[in-house]
Amino acid sequence: MNTATVAKNHANNKADGAASLLKSCTSLRHLKQIHAHIVRSNLHGNASLVSTLISLYASLSSSPRYTHLVFTSFPNPNLSLFNHAVRAFSKISVLCSEAVSLYSQMVSVGIRPDNYTYPFVLNSCAAMSDLCGGIEVHGRIVKMGFGFCVPVSNALIDMYGKCGEVLRARKVFDEMYERDVVSYNAVLGAHARGGVDMESALVLFEGMLGKNVISWNAMVVGYVNSGDLVSARAVFDRMPERNAVSWTTMLVGYTKSGLMDKAKCLFEEMPEQGLICWTAMISGYSQNGRSSEALSLFRRMERARVKPDAFTMTAKMAVASSATSNLFKTLSMADSCVSLPYLSAAKTSNPFLSVPSKPIKLHLSYTPSSLFSLPLSLGRKTHFSSVAAFVAQTSDWGQEDSTLTIDGAEGSEEEGVFEESEEVSNVDPPEEAKVFVGNLPFDVDSQKLAELFERAGIVEVAEVIYNRDTDQSRGFGFVTMSTVEEADKAVELFSRYDLNGRLLTVNRAAPRGTRQERPPRSFESAFRIYVGNLPWNVDTPQLEQIFSEHGSVVEARVVFDRETGRSRGFGFVTMASESEMNDAIGALDGQSIDGRAIRVNVAEERQRRSPY
């Protein structure tokens, strides 16, 4: 065997070894180590390995930065490499724009997309509801002669359907020379999403060969969305086989129309009552004003040992919004949720639920004597901000800036907790398992934070802290892992982690009771003014200058975030006299500063927080 053959075999063995390592990779940190090994082994020019690296970076990192770096470091990427990159980005909803951007780059450098490229690009347009982009891609498909490719046409139908363009989807379908089951299901799905022209959909459906459960479900969904529950039930009864989607769709159709008796009959007929169906029924009773039946069904679900999740609790909290006593009944049920998923996921998975559009602040307080008289037994410390997120937006407490207070000392969104009772059987994660996460990008919410930290283990609670006046992220949060070891792993994995261009600060959170109390303010006065909705560029000297035109300013202060240094959008001004305070409020409340109407009113006195 000559030297060249030996060298080639050695290189192939190294490439096979690297490929095996990539196949077993499950974390971003591990992937970076393998990537470094590939570079050291001079394998970074291997197109197959680079393609796998691209796919893994796209799936393991929330930032497209690494995927771009791998892709751009490869000299003269070919069509196959572009396709791998476009495919990798298209599979992750938050990175779909990157897939379209890469497609545009392909075209600009003269690489001709093929029948593998276009479906992924169209899927990305559909995920972003980018109709204009989809139409532009459609034009190029026709120009390049791929209009008669079945997978490409199927992707076009799906894209138009998800963008609400049923007529365009139908036109693509009608012009196809060859169709498969996917083609029929795609066009039926387009009709079903909005319940549009179900008569035409029925004609297609009846003439379709090879119907499957997806086809039948599309018809049920379409009739439910059009409000024709009689036709929906007729199709449902004809189905040769049904899955969870079939039952749930029909069930939700009845609950949304207020036909709870029919919904109950259907629910009892179900061969298997999954959590989604329990949640749909509880939500239906709640939304139709039958709260006692909702509570009863929830208790029945508990007896059946079906574990509620955040979706169920969202529906359950809506029942509680009618009375304070019901609220505490509902709070006691939070004990069943060991690790709460997040409400945006609830809305995505269960569109029949009413989910708050933003965090709602609910301030609760109590006296020791009143606590024991309430039907409340939480198995873990329940932070107010976490509980408040479950209150339905449609409730009386869903109004902006409204709060509920029970007699006692005021709590705070960051510190207030219900302490667990001595009889609790559930075990809290240790306090040392809580980590602080700073320098967060401002578009990262609690769900994204939890998804990131799940790479380190089981996330018990993840919470991004929001400004109570502006409802914007304050750029930091807290994550409680299941064990101390997982918390240590989280600190190791994510300290200085690059998240959307920002290096995270991650360390152990200070235990409760160890934070130093803030020194008392140097000046307290009855003539103190609250100033809200300030432009972000207004600082303390500017605030003082604005108010000095209406009297003598004793003290002025814009409140800044301690972690990020950014203005929190509000501040306080103390005037020398009551008349000057009233003059300033009358003159400045509602005045526009840099395009923002500021809110000016008398600052309310607030009790100092108790460390306990």
GIVEN-V650624 format. One record per helix or strand of 2 or more residues. SS is the DSSP state (hx for helix, st for strand). FROM is the first residue (numbers start at 1). TO is the last residue. If there is no record, write none. Layout:
<<SS & FROM & TO> <SS & FROM & TO>>
//
This chain:
<<hx & 3 & 23> <hx & 28 & 40> <hx & 47 & 60> <hx & 65 & 73> <hx & 79 & 90> <hx & 93 & 108> <hx & 115 & 127> <hx & 131 & 143> <hx & 150 & 162> <hx & 166 & 174> <hx & 181 & 194> <hx & 198 & 206> <hx & 213 & 226> <hx & 229 & 238> <hx & 244 & 256> <hx & 260 & 269> <hx & 275 & 287> <hx & 291 & 303> <hx & 310 & 320> <hx & 324 & 336> <hx & 343 & 349> <hx & 368 & 373> <st & 382 & 383> <hx & 384 & 388> <hx & 396 & 398> <st & 417 & 418> <hx & 431 & 433> <st & 434 & 438> <hx & 446 & 456> <st & 459 & 466> <st & 473 & 481> <hx & 484 & 494> <st & 498 & 499> <st & 502 & 503> <st & 505 & 508> <st & 528 & 532> <hx & 540 & 548> <st & 553 & 560> <st & 567 & 575> <hx & 578 & 588> <st & 592 & 593> <st & 596 & 597> <st & 599 & 602>>
//
